[in-house]
Structure formats: C-alpha cells, structure tokens
C-alpha cells in the first residue's frame, strides 16, 4: 500500500468551478495552508506506506490537514468528516482542487492513520506547526532561548470511578465472557448485583456510608464467587476470557491503600492524580508536560508522562524534546516551585518566587504565569480536557496533537488581526480620498 499522489495541476475540468475561484484568498485558512510545507509530509510518511499491491492510501496532505482541523476546531472524527463536505475552505486547506460532495474518508480512517504514524508522526505534526508559526511571524527565533515548562492532567474519557460500579461491571463482563466460551456457571448474580449497585449509590447520596460499605462488600463477594466458579470450570480458556479474569482478579484484590489501582476496566492505564486544586481534588488520566515560549506562548514541546512522576523529574526530558523539535536548546527555563531540585544540563532554571535576582531576570520570571492561560485555552478551546484515544499510545499522540492545534489557533488569530489591519488601512485611505475630493469640490473657482 502506498500513499495516493497529489492531483496533477494540469488536469482541468471545464464543467466544475475551482475552489480558488470560489473562496476568498485572504481568508486565514487559505494563508495558513501556504505556510505549511505539505511536501515534507510525503517525505516523512511516504516510507510507512511503501508497497506495490493493494489500494493506495489516502493523500498525506489530506490526512495531515484533517488531523490539524480536528484539533484546531475541537471536533470529533465523525463531525470532522461531515463538516468537511460543507466547508470549501477546509477542502482547499486539505489540497482539494474542486469542491467535493462526498466524505473525504471514513471516520475510522483517522484512527488507522494515527496508529500507523504513531507518536513520531504526531511529533512531526507539532514540529511543522512550530515551523509555520515562524514563517507567519508569530514565533521569533530568539524567543526559543527562554521557555516556560509546567505539567497538567489530560483527563481520560471514563466515568467517575466508584467501587460499586467497578465491581459490578467486572462481574458482568466476566459472566458474558464465560458464557461466550460456553462455561456453565452456577449463578450469574445479575439481579442481585444490579440491586446492590443501585442501593450503594443511594446510601452514598444519603451519607449513610456504613450501609454503603456493606453493599460494596456484598458486590466484592459476588465477584469473588464468579471468579472461583470460572477458575474451577475454565480449563483451557480463550484469550478474551483470560483477560477478563485477570482484570477481575486485580480489581477484587485491590483495597483503599493499594498501589497501581484500577480505575477503569476499558482503560487500565488511567491514574489518579492530585494537583491540589479545590474544584477538582482528583483527576483521572495521565500527567502531561508542556513547554511554551515565554514571549508568544507557542507550544514547542508536549509529551505524556505515565506513572505520575515528580514534576522535577520531567524537566530534562521535556527540554530534550524541545531541542529535537526546534533544533535549539533553551538557555533559560522558567518553572513553578514544583520543579524544585530539577537538574537540566546546559540550561538555567528559574523558579517562581526566587529572591535576590537582577531586575531583568525578575521581569522575565513574571512571564512564567503565561503558561497557565495556555493550558486553559488548550482545555477549553481544544481537546486537552478529555482524551478518547485508547491506551498509553493514545495518551501520547493526543497530547502532541493538542499542542499542534493550539499553535495553529495562534497563527490563525495572528493572520486574522493582520487582515483586519489591512481592511482598516484601506478604509482610511478611501475616507481620506473621499474627503479630499469633497473639499476640492466645495472650493469655488478662482479662490486661493
């Protein structure tokens, strides 16, 4: 399988209107498309689709543009391909020459492309967004000398974990897997388990925690019975049943003070992270480290950090990624006091509330707070607030794509401001010309 080549510019269709004649060439998406080096994607991703047989893969520019648009406008895969058919600017940004009335691809193709390009391909998308920011004038080259680093939590798409719900769902899934293998279980406890889960929720809402713990204990007992019944009658079990049995045993054995706890059956990689925030004491997902320029707020590095490491232990890896993506190693790194004790070779680390600094460094250290609204925009305007991709690889790819989407939003806002400034200058010139013509018309002939 190989990527489909781009359309030939010499092929004309006399009965269709080209998109360049349909859209406004001053639109920010049109100008953004000219800033991105689309041929670099063919060079980078072409070897991954090398082959002589099979149906050709979709064009690399189309898929790269779709991944960009998804995270710029914070939209799902299904909504993305549907809106693509209605928006001529999106189609022009994707490299189409004529307006298309059909879906560019199935929504599942985006999932397959993400898996195929992997974390390295998503890093390439982030690197190209940084290069486009430099071409657009959003990012200055000397700004890479000073970066701000911080960590946040990328929430996973799971329900809030409760013991009663997890125990009952594990029992239900284990029973279904055993029945699919044809195991004659003694009892499935479907009715009793559902009633116990509902009753535990009622007791928790009424703050009758002793009775709630009694229902949770009952659900744990029912899960243990099903586990032992499957073990007795299992024999040679299928792979699916073995996986469900291992998950059920892990959940049945964990307690309040257990390490490496299970918070979601479909996402065992989820971690419970406490960031000290009053509104959300605990968040369930993965820690994400990011680096932005101190002056413009352009994301120059972003990666997931599984295992909930200490912030200071993530600093060296984050600066290493910045050097790989930008080709420059920062000289000054600004961070909060959570990075106390961090060691970054070749960089000077300035922590918040540091005393006895020169006035120039004090003013520079105030830019550390600029990373907080950046994180807020990535969660509110982007997709960082909830990750729907599967597994640890999905966590890594989603974080990188959110960083690329934030950079493109900065570029679009910059191009929009430039266009408004151009319109303002044209309007002022027209008003000045109109005023001069009116003034000359009002002066009588022969007057000095």
N, C-alpha and C positions, 0 to 999 in steps of 0.2 A: 504494500500500500504506500502510495506517495501522495504528497500534497498536490492539490489541483493548481495548475499555474494560473497566474492572473490573466484577466481578459486582454486580448490584443487591442491596442488603441486604434488600429487602422480598420477594425471591423465596425461598420456603420449600419444602422437600421433606419431606413428612411421613414418608417411609419411610427416611430417612437421618439418621444422628446427626451433628450439627455438631461440628466439631473443638474448639470452645470448651468443649463438654460432655465431651470425651474426654480432654483434656490437662490438666496442672496449670498453672494460670495464674501460679504463682510461679516457673515454670521460667525460666532466664536467657535462653533464646532468645525466649520469649514477651515478656519485658520488654524485650529488645533491639529487637524488632520495633516496639514502641511508641515507642522513642526516635528512630527513623529517619523522616525526612519523606519518605514514599513519593510523595506528590503532586508533590514537586519533580522527580522523575524524569520524570513525564509532561510537565511544563512544559519541562524541559530537552531531552528526547529526542523529544518529540512532533513538532516540525517536521521531523526527519530521516525520519519515516515518513508524511509528508503525502501523500495521494493518494486517489483515488476509485475506483480499479479494483484488481483483484487480491485475493488472500486477505489478510485482516487479519493484521498482525504479532502476535506473542505479547505479552502484557501486559508493560509496562515493569517493574512490581514483580517479576514472576516472574523475568525475566532478570537484573535487578539483584540479587535475592536469590540466584539460582544462582551468579552471579559472586562474591558475597560468601562463600557457603558453600564454594565450591571452594577459596578461599584461606584461609579460617578453619581448615578441617579438612585442607588439603593433599591433595587428592584429584584424580584425573584427570577429564576431561569425561565419559568413559563411566561411571566409577564413581560420579560425582555423580548422574547422572540415574537410575541403578539404585538407589542408596541413598535417593534422594528418595521413591521409591514405598513404601519400608518405614518411613519416619520421619514420624510425624504432626506432630512439632514443626517439621521442615523445611518441611512443606507449609503449616502455619499461618504460619510466618515468610515464606513466599512469597505469602501473601494468599489461599490457598485456604480455602473455607468448609466443604467436606465432604472426607472422605478420598478420595483418588484412587488407583485401582489401575493406572493406565496411566502411561507415561513422560510427564513434562511436555513434553518436546520431544526431538528427535533430538540426539545429542551434537554433530553438526556445526552445529546452530543456534547454539551458543555461539560457535563460530568466526566465523560470519557476523555475529553481533551485535557481537563485538569489533571486527571490521573496520569495521562500519557506524558505531559510536560513536567509534572511533579513540582517539588519545591524549587528546583533550579530554574525551571521555566517561569515560575511566578517571581523569582528574584530578578529575572531578566525583564519582566514587565515593569517591575519597580524601577530598575536601572534606566529603562527607556523613558519613564515618566520624569525621572530626575534630569536626564539629558534634554527633554523637551522643555522643562522649566528653565534650564539655562539658555536655550535658544529664544524663549519668549521674553527673557529679561526678568523673570520672576526670581531667579536664583543667580546671585553673583558668585564668581569664582572664589573671591576672598572670604565669602561667608562660610565656606566649608572648614575654615580654620577653627571656628567656635561652634560647638553643637551642645544641645541640651538633651539629656537622657532621663528616662523615667520608665516606670512599669505601670501596667494596668491589668485588668482582668477581662478576658474575652469569654463572655458567658456562652455556655453550650445550650443548644435547644433541647432542654429537658424540663420535666415538671419538677416542682419543688420536692425534694426527696423526703419522704416520711417512712418510718419503719413499717407501718401497717400496709401502706400501698406497695412498697418494695417486696415485702414478704408474700403478699397475696399474688402479685404479678409473677413472682418467681415460681410459685406453686402452679399457677395457671399455665405458664409456658412449659414447665416440666411435664405436666399432665398431658398437654397437647403433643409434645414431642414423644412421649411414651406411647400414646395412642396411635400416633403415626407409624411407630415401629411395631405396632401390634402387641404391645405388652398388656396383659390383663391385670390392671391394678385392682387392689382390694377396694379402694374407695377414692374418689377424686376430690371430695370435700368442697365442691363448687358452691353449694348453697350456704354451707356453714362459713366458708371463708369469706364470701361476699358480705354476709351479715356481720361478721366480726370486723371487717374493714370499715363498714359504714358506722358501726357502733363506736369504734375507736375515734373516728372523726368527730362524732357528736360529743363524746366525752372530752376530747381535746378542746372543742369550741366552748364548752361549758366550764373549762378549767377544772375538771374532775380527773386529775392526772393519775391517781391511783387506779381508778377503774379503767382508764385508757391503757395503762401499762398491763393490766390484766388481759385486755383484748389483744394487745401486741404479743404477749406471752402465748396466748392461745394460737395466734397465727403462726408463731415460730414453731409450736408443737405440731401443727398440721403440716407445715413444710417439712419438718423432720420425718414425719411418718411417710410422706410421699417419697422422700429421698431414700429411706431404708427399703421401702417397697420396690423401688426401681432397682436398687442395688441387688436385692435378692433375686429378682426375676429378669434382670437385664441380660446376663450372659454376654454375647458379642453384640455390643450396642453400636449404632450408627454414629457417624461423626457429629451430626446435629444433636443427638441425644446426649452424647458425652459432653458437648459444650454446655448444654443447658444444665446438666447435672453438676458440672464443675462450678458454674455460676451460682446455682442454688446452694451448694455446699459452702462456697465462700460467703454468701450472704447469711446463711444460717449460723455460721461460726463467728461472724463479726459482732462486736459489742461496742458500747459507747466509747471506750478508751482504746479501741483497736487502731492499728496503723494501716495505711493503704486501704481505706474503706471504699465500699462500692456504693455509689450514689445514683447510678442509672444502669439498668440492665442492658440497654442498647448502646451505651457509651461508657464502658468501664474505665476509660482514661480520664474521666471527669474528676477534678479535685475540688476540695472545699478550701477557699482562700479567704482569709480575714484581712481586710485592708484598713480597719479602724474607722470606717465611715458609719455615722449614726443612722443614716437612712437605709443602708444595706450592710449590716454587720458581717454577713457571709455571702460570698458569691461562688457559684459553681461553674467552673470552666477550666481555663488554663491561663497562667500568667504570661503576659506579652510585654516584651521590652522594645522600646522605640527610641529613635534618635532623630531630632529635628534641628534645623539650623536656627541659631539664636536670633537672627535678624528677620528672616522671612517666614519661618515656620514650615519649611519644606521638609517632608519626611525623607531622610537619607538612609534610614535603616530601621528594620522592623522584623522581629522574629519571635516565635513562641518559645517559652521556657518551661517544658514539662517538669514535674517534680516539685513545683513551688519553691525554687531556690531563693536564697537571700539576695536582695537587690544588689548588694555589692559584688556578689559572685557573678553577676550577669554583665558587669560593665565591660570587662575585657573582650568578651565575645561580641558584644554589641558594637564596640569601636572597630573590631576586626571586620565585621560585616560592612560598616560604613566605608572603610578603606577599600574593600573589594568592589562595592557598588559605585563609588565616586572616583576611585583612583588617587585619593588624597587622605592622609591620616590627620585627624584634627589635632590642633595644638592645645586647645583649652576645652575642657569638658565641664559643663555646669550640671549640677545634680542637687537633689534634696539630701537631707541628713540620713535618709535610709541607705545611702551608699557609703556611710562612714566605714573607713578601713579598706575600701576598694583600692586595688593596685592596677593601674593602666600604664603599661610601658610606653614611654615616648610621649605621654600626654600629662598636662597639668590638670588635676581635678580640683574644682572649686565647689565647696558645699555651701548650701544656704546657711545664713546666719553666722558666717565666718567673720571673726573680728580681725582687726589690725591688717587691713588690706589697703592698698593705694586707692585713691578716689576713682581712677579709671577702672580698676577691677571691681570696685563696689558698684559702679553704674552698670558694668557688664553683668554682674551677678544678678541684678534685678530682672534681667531677661530670662532667668530660669523659670519664672512663673508663666512664660509664654507657652509652655508645653501643655499646661492644663486646659486652656480653651481648645487646643488642637485635639486633645483626646476627647473633649466634649463634642466637637464637630464630627469626629470620626464615628462616634456612637450615635449621635442624633441625626446627622445628615448622611452618614454612611451605614455600613452593615456590621460595624465592630461590636454593637451591643448584643448581637446574637449570631452564633455560628451554627449553620445547618449542615456543614460538611462532616463526613464520617472520619473517625479515628484521629490519631495524632498527626498523620499527614494532612488531613483536612484542617486541623488547627493551624499548622504551619503555613499552608497555602492561603487560607482565609486571611490571616494577619498580613501577609505580604500584599495581597490584592487590595485590602482596605487601605494600606499605605499608598499604593498606586492611585487608587480612586481619589484620595484626599489631595494628592499632588495635582491631578487633572482638574479638580474643582478649583484649586488656587489659580491655575493657568486660565481657566475659563472666566473666572471673575476678573482677572487682570486684563484679558482681551476685551471683556465687556466694558470695563472702565475706559480703555483706550478708544473703543468705538464711540462711547458717549462723549468723550472729549473731542473726538473728530467731528461729531454732529454739532457740538456746541460751537466749535470754531467756524464751521460752515454757516451756521445760523447767524452768528455775529457778523460774519463777512457779508451775508445777504442783507442784514439790517443796516449795516454801515453803508452799503452801496445804495440801498433804497433811501436812506436819509440824505445822502449826498445828492442824489437825483432830485429829490423833493426840494432841497434847499436851492439848487440851481434853477429849478423851475419857478420858484417863488420870487427870485430876484428880477426886477423889471429891466428891460433892455436899456442900455446906456448908463445904468447905475454903476458906480465904482464898487 
